[in-house]
Structures are given as C-alpha cells and as structure tokens.
Amino acid sequence: MLSEEVKTAYDNFYTNSDVAWRMLGAKYKAKNIVDVCAAIKPRKVLEVGAGDGSILHFLNDWNFAPELYALEIAESGVDLIKRRKLSLLKEVQSFDGYKIPYEDDSFDLIILAHVLEHVEHERILIRELKRVARYIVVEVPKDYRYGVDNRMKHFLDYGHINMYTPTSLRFLLQSEGLEILEDKVSMTATETVKFNEFVNKRAPKSLIRNLKIELEYNIKKTLGALLGRKKQEQFANAYTVLTKKSDQNLHIF
C-alpha cells in the first residue's frame, strides 16, 4: 500500500502507476536530502536534472527553502514541472546537461539526485555546480555491489553509465575540491519494495510475501546497527552526501 502522503500526491496529479512509482521514490530521495541538509538553512535552492519535479514536490510541501529553481534537459520534463504549480518554485528552465544558465554563486544549494550515474563527463558537471553554489547535495544509487555482473543489463537499460560506492563517490567529490559535510546510506523502504513487487511486477499479494519483505528489511537494519558503517554501506541502495566548496585549491592534471 502507498502511504497516504504519496497516495494523495498521486491522486492529485496523474492517474497511473508509473507516476505513483516516481512519487514514491521521490519521497524518500527528498527525505534523504532534508536529512543531510539539516545543519544548513538554504534560502535559494536549484535542482539540476529535476525530471518531472517529483522531488521538488515534496521539498515544496515541506517548506525546505523559500525559493526553489529547476533545470531539466527534456522539454517534456520542464512542462511537467510547470504543471505542478509549486508555490515555492520561482523558475524552471531547460539546459544542455552541463552549462548552468546562472551567474557564479547564484544559489545556496544545488541538488543532484540520481543524475550523476547518467552523466558522461561527470567532472565537468561537478565543476559547473561548484561555480554556481556553495553547497551541493548529491545522491546516487549504490549499483556497484557483489554480483553486479548479473545486473549490468538492468542498469544499462536505465541509462546508468557510471557506478558508485560511497567511497568512490567521496573520492570523486573530494578530488574536485569539495568538502564532505554530512552523508547518509539508505536502504529501499519496504513500501517501495512492496509497490515494485505487487504493482510493477504484478506479483500476487500474500501475507507471507509481505512478512518476508518486512523481515528482510528489519534484519538488514539490525545487522547494520550492530556491525557498523561498513555493513550499512553493504546493504544500502542509495548514498546521499552534502558537500561544500573547499578552501583548498586543488590542482588536478
């Protein structure tokens, strides 16, 4: 079952399971962003690669910042974001995927959620984000794990051309002169797993399958709490990190 929050958003916007699926995923992405940004109070926030505006929907409802802005490559995405009529959204534009159409230091925070895994020239984009904002929050799926060879086609079908671990993403960001302020590893929530199983995959609903999903989640959560960060990272499905421009002037050749 969808939570009431997601169901209401879904009912008020479109009427198909694909949108409900995106809204459900966006709720948890938005929560991760809010969690890692708890210590900062951004006023002007830009989401780069905002898709259909699902994450912005929740950030708007939760009053995350007084001013929200969006950039999206696809004109269809720009249209969908505009159709949401978000009260805090000041502007939405299309862009070429690399060049941010704003002046230096225009924003307090940039959000890059589930975008970097699709970007061919990731360092070029990161440098452009640094130019425009003091803080950058990045979330990526944790595709790289044991047995990943068996799932490569799945990731490629979704357009993932980069794979990250928490360590490799931290290295990428730090090597581009960004300082890590806060981070979070997260597992896919049980309501998301159930939606994927019973709606997307159309598997028959059963009490046993429901209990199995809950049990697997709780076992991993408990083991992570007992065994520490390495085990939490092993079980994680996503990694979220808040960074800021470093005072160090790195020279990369």
matplotlib code that plots the C-alpha trace (Angstrom):
import matplotlib.pyplot as plt

x = [0.0, 1.1, 1.4, -1.4, 1.1, 2.2, -1.3, -2.7, 0.0, -0.5, -4.3, -4.0, -1.5, -1.9, -3.7, -1.2, 1.2, 4.3, 3.7, 2.9, 6.1, 8.1, 6.4, 7.1, 10.8, 10.9, 9.5, 12.5, 15.0, 13.6, 13.8, 17.4, 18.2, 16.4, 18.3, 21.8, 21.0, 19.6, 22.5, 22.2, 19.3, 19.4, 17.2, 17.8, 17.9, 18.4, 17.7, 19.7, 18.2, 14.8, 13.0, 9.2, 9.6, 8.7, 11.5, 10.6, 7.0, 8.0, 10.6, 7.9, 5.3, 7.9, 9.0, 12.6, 13.6, 11.9, 13.0, 13.1, 14.5, 14.8, 16.8, 15.9, 17.3, 14.0, 11.4, 8.7, 10.1, 10.1, 6.4, 5.6, 7.3, 5.4, 2.1, 2.7, 2.3, 4.6, 4.1, 7.9, 9.1, 10.4, 11.8, 12.3, 14.4, 15.8, 19.6, 22.2, 23.2, 26.4, 26.2, 24.2, 22.5, 23.1, 25.9, 28.6, 27.4, 23.7, 22.5, 22.9, 22.4, 22.3, 20.6, 21.8, 19.7, 20.1, 21.7, 25.4, 25.2, 23.8, 26.5, 29.3, 31.6, 30.8, 33.8, 32.8, 29.3, 30.6, 32.9, 29.9, 27.9, 30.7, 30.7, 27.0, 26.5, 28.3, 26.7, 26.0, 24.0, 24.4, 22.5, 23.4, 22.1, 24.5, 24.6, 28.1, 27.9, 28.6, 27.1, 26.8, 27.9, 24.5, 22.6, 24.6, 21.9, 19.4, 21.5, 22.3, 18.6, 18.1, 20.8, 23.4, 26.8, 28.6, 28.6, 29.5, 30.2, 30.2, 34.0, 34.3, 31.8, 33.5, 36.8, 35.3, 33.8, 36.9, 39.2, 37.1, 37.7, 34.5, 34.5, 32.2, 29.9, 27.3, 26.3, 23.8, 23.4, 19.8, 18.0, 15.0, 11.9, 9.5, 6.6, 8.7, 9.7, 6.1, 5.0, 7.6, 6.7, 2.9, 2.3, 5.2, 5.9, 2.2, 3.2, 0.3, -0.1, 0.3, 0.8, 3.9, 5.5, 4.6, 6.2, 9.3, 9.9, 9.5, 11.7, 14.5, 14.5, 14.5, 17.3, 19.5, 18.7, 19.5, 22.7, 23.8, 23.2, 25.1, 28.0, 28.6, 29.0, 30.7, 27.8, 25.3, 27.1, 27.0, 23.2, 22.5, 20.7, 21.5, 24.1, 23.5, 26.2, 26.3, 29.4, 30.6, 33.4, 36.7, 39.1, 41.9, 42.7, 43.3, 45.3, 44.4, 46.4]
y = [0.0, 3.6, 5.9, 8.5, 11.3, 9.7, 8.5, 12.0, 13.5, 10.7, 11.2, 14.9, 14.7, 11.8, 8.5, 5.8, 3.6, 4.9, 8.3, 6.8, 4.8, 8.0, 9.9, 7.1, 7.0, 10.8, 11.0, 9.0, 10.9, 14.2, 12.8, 11.9, 15.4, 17.0, 14.7, 15.5, 19.2, 19.6, 21.8, 24.3, 26.7, 27.3, 30.0, 29.6, 26.0, 24.7, 21.1, 20.1, 17.3, 17.7, 15.2, 15.6, 17.6, 14.8, 15.6, 19.3, 18.4, 17.2, 19.8, 22.4, 20.8, 20.5, 24.2, 23.1, 26.5, 29.8, 29.7, 26.6, 26.5, 23.7, 22.7, 19.7, 18.5, 17.4, 20.0, 17.4, 17.4, 21.2, 21.1, 18.6, 20.6, 23.7, 21.8, 21.1, 24.8, 24.5, 27.6, 28.0, 27.3, 30.5, 29.3, 26.2, 26.0, 23.5, 23.2, 21.2, 18.9, 20.7, 24.5, 26.0, 29.2, 31.2, 33.5, 32.5, 31.8, 32.3, 29.6, 28.4, 24.8, 22.6, 19.2, 16.5, 13.4, 10.2, 12.2, 11.6, 7.9, 9.1, 11.8, 11.1, 13.9, 13.9, 16.1, 18.8, 18.9, 18.9, 21.9, 23.8, 23.1, 24.4, 27.6, 28.3, 27.2, 27.0, 23.7, 20.7, 17.6, 14.5, 11.2, 8.2, 4.6, 2.1, -0.1, -1.5, -4.5, -8.2, -10.0, -6.8, -8.5, -10.3, -7.0, -4.9, -5.1, -3.8, -0.8, 0.0, -0.3, 2.6, 4.6, 4.2, 4.6, 5.2, 3.0, 4.3, 3.1, 5.5, 5.5, 6.1, 9.0, 10.6, 10.4, 11.9, 14.8, 15.5, 15.3, 18.1, 20.3, 19.6, 19.1, 16.3, 17.8, 15.1, 11.8, 9.0, 5.5, 4.2, 1.0, 0.9, 1.3, -1.6, 0.3, 0.9, -2.8, -3.8, -1.4, -2.8, -6.3, -6.1, -3.3, -3.0, -6.7, -7.7, -10.5, -12.0, -10.3, -12.6, -12.3, -14.4, -12.3, -9.1, -10.6, -11.7, -8.1, -6.6, -9.3, -8.9, -5.1, -5.4, -8.0, -5.8, -2.7, -4.6, -6.0, -2.6, -1.1, -3.8, -4.2, -0.6, 1.6, -0.9, -3.3, -0.4, 0.5, -3.1, -3.2, 0.3, 1.0, 4.7, 7.1, 10.8, 13.3, 17.1, 18.9, 22.5, 24.3, 23.6, 26.3, 24.1, 25.0, 21.6, 21.3, 18.2, 17.3]
z = [0.0, -0.7, 2.3, 2.5, 1.6, -1.6, -2.5, -2.1, -4.3, -6.9, -6.9, -7.3, -10.2, -12.6, -12.6, -13.5, -11.6, -13.3, -11.8, -8.4, -8.6, -9.3, -6.5, -4.0, -4.9, -4.8, -1.3, 0.1, -2.1, -0.7, 2.8, 2.4, 1.1, 4.1, 6.5, 5.3, 4.9, 8.5, 9.6, 6.9, 6.1, 2.3, 1.0, -2.7, -4.0, -7.5, -8.6, -11.6, -13.6, -11.9, -14.1, -13.6, -10.4, -8.1, -5.5, -5.8, -5.0, -1.6, -0.9, -1.7, 0.6, 3.4, 3.0, 2.6, 1.3, 0.4, -3.2, -5.5, -9.0, -11.5, -14.6, -16.8, -20.1, -21.6, -22.5, -21.6, -18.0, -17.9, -18.9, -16.2, -13.5, -14.5, -14.4, -10.8, -9.9, -6.9, -4.7, -3.9, -7.4, -8.9, -12.3, -14.4, -17.5, -19.9, -20.3, -22.2, -19.3, -18.5, -18.7, -15.9, -17.1, -13.9, -12.6, -10.2, -6.6, -7.5, -5.2, -1.6, -2.5, -5.6, -5.6, -7.9, -7.2, -9.3, -12.1, -11.9, -12.8, -16.2, -17.0, -19.4, -18.3, -14.6, -13.5, -16.0, -14.5, -10.9, -11.6, -13.1, -10.0, -7.8, -9.8, -9.1, -5.5, -2.2, -1.1, -3.3, -2.2, -4.4, -4.2, -6.3, -6.4, -5.0, -8.1, -7.5, -5.2, -5.1, -8.1, -10.1, -13.3, -13.4, -13.3, -15.8, -18.4, -15.9, -15.1, -18.7, -19.5, -17.1, -18.7, -15.8, -17.3, -14.0, -10.9, -7.4, -4.0, -1.1, -1.1, -4.9, -4.8, -1.8, -3.7, -6.8, -4.9, -2.8, -5.8, -7.3, -4.3, -2.4, 1.4, 2.8, 5.5, 6.0, 4.4, 4.7, 3.4, 2.9, 2.1, -0.1, 2.1, 2.5, 0.9, -2.1, -2.3, -2.0, -4.7, -7.0, -6.2, -6.3, -8.7, -11.1, -11.3, -10.7, -8.3, -6.3, -3.0, 0.0, 3.8, 3.6, 0.9, 2.9, 6.0, 4.1, 2.8, 6.2, 7.8, 5.3, 5.8, 9.6, 9.6, 7.5, 9.6, 12.8, 11.4, 10.2, 13.6, 15.3, 12.9, 11.9, 8.9, 6.6, 6.9, 6.5, 3.2, 2.1, 2.5, 1.2, -2.1, -2.2, -0.9, -0.2, 0.6, 1.4, 0.3, 0.2, -1.7, -0.1, 0.9, -0.6, -4.2, -5.8, -9.0, -11.0, -14.1]

ax = plt.figure().add_subplot(projection="3d")
ax.plot(x, y, z, "-o")
ax.set_aspect("equal")
plt.show()
